Amino acid sequence: MQITVFNHPLLKTKMTMLRDVNTSPAKFRRIIGEVAMLLTYEVAKDIPVEEIPVTTPLTETTGYQIKGTVNVVPILRAGLGFLDGVLQVLPEANVGHIGMSRNEETLEPEEYYYKMPRDLNAYTIVVDPMLATGGSAIDAINQLKKHGLKNLCFMCLVAAPEGVKRLNEVHPDVQIFCAALDDHLNEHGYIVPGLGDAGDRIFGTL
């Protein structure tokens, strides 16, 4: 499987708190933001940089800046829980939005919103807490590619092997980054052991 799982002690401890059924929405939101920052730090290693001149208090030297632009694209609504944490690390990033909802009968995504920055050459990070069946991620990336974006990666909290396999098959050029690769999907399309419905836990809804 084409996936990078970050096996960091801080991520492990924070993921344990996110999995805990007793974690409140307020605490869940705070921790998911912290996890997003840690993941973004790792994902950002692939962002290209360019040299620029800089003057220190002592002399002229060579510095670096991100080459081009970066897009962050949360898949609504749960992806919004990642956004603040990502922007803490990449404050200059542009933000696009793709609205997706899951049909509970077919388990397939249904799109209801699309709004994206104009730079088609930007390094684009698609974010969604869960990669379960892979349907929402695949459909979102389909739309991004359809509109001309090419340099894409996908970042999530938890992935299921079924979703990773499906996303790899449809979009083999899109690298997946996550904090945990779980065991399987249950009959309702939820990740096991997982952490429940991330959107409901972020926003305190049922």
Disulfide bonds with the S-S distance in Angstrom:
none
